Amino acid sequence: MGKWKRSQAYADYIGFILTLNEGVKGKKLTLEYKVSEAIEKLVVLLDTLDRWIDETPPVDQPSRFGNKAYRTWYAKLDEEAENLVATVVPTHLAAAVPEVAVYLKESVGNSTRIDYGTGHEAAFAAFLCCLCKIGVLRVDDQIAIVFKVFNRYLEVMRKLQKTYRMEPAGSQGVWGLDDFQFLPFIWGSSQLIDHPSLEPRHFVDEKAVNENHKDYMFLECILFITEMKTGPFAEHSNQLWNISAVPSWSKVNQGLIRMYKAECLEKFPVIQHFKFGSLLPIQPVTSS
């Protein structure tokens, strides 16, 4: 794990997460922002994955969780991943396609266990990070990367989790932040920094969530949790309940970044499947 924390891949990955965190600070999802051709193409790619879910309905099976139709859906992605990535990457960069496609395939869950967790989410962020490194995505795409691409990815993942009743990977139960995601809480709390009226205590208030979820990723996540889980919020999402007592969004944001490093990036079960290559190398950081 020490090798990973000292690696160029770790430095680039966390740098990417923090740059986007800064980029969306204080901004609503409904804001007007630049949408490049690459961003549009990534949305089309995600729309394709979404359409395949519709074309692959769950099968009847005795077990409630882990619907085996997911494997059929996944096999299609496995087969088509490089072609999909090639639609986003210009021909002069075609040599990078196989490596970038690996991260896409890793980002949608595990087809053996039919589970999904923060390691898969990290693979999607790594996929986007690689597209930045090869120059497909640029600095001025920052807001659209989170608001348009990552948000669409979340919608597709929620649909996968619901449709195929996917298990949470390595879930810590009530002690985890959320069974499936982490990054939208980081970026979503950054969006709310210095908000004139919404404070952390408001996200456990149903009315505040219903009125504002379309503008804020954090509240969209809360809405999904309340749709999927029953019972008192403090019981099914204890960690989030505790966060609602933090006085400011900037403190929530800083705390979540620390927690993400400790609970996700520095935990072997989460990172054990992380792929290294020429774009995200395991070599130690070279000081330039």
Salt bridges, closest charged atoms under 4 A:
ASP12 OD2 - LYS133 NZ 2.43
GLU22 OE2 - LYS25 NZ 3.20
GLU37 OE2 - LYS41 NZ 3.30
ASP47 OD1 - ARG152 NE 2.71
ASP50 OD2 - ARG152 NH2 2.57
ASP50 OD1 - LYS159 NZ 2.49
ASP54 OD1 - LYS159 NZ 2.83
GLU55 OE2 - ARG51 NE 3.32
ASP78 OD1 - LYS105 NZ 3.52
GLU106 OE2 - LYS275 NZ 3.23
ASP115 OD2 - ARG113 NE 2.90
ASP140 OD1 - LYS34 NZ 3.59
ASP141 OD1 - LYS34 NZ 3.48
GLU155 OE1 - ARG152 NH1 2.93
ASP179 OD2 - LYS229 NZ 3.04
GLU199 OE1 - ARG201 NE 2.91
GLU211 OE2 - LYS207 NZ 3.06
ASP215 OD2 - LYS28 NZ 3.81
GLU220 OE2 - HIS213 ND1 3.27
GLU227 OE1 - LYS162 NZ 3.46
GLU263 OE1 - LYS267 NZ 3.98
GLU266 OE1 - LYS5 NZ 3.77
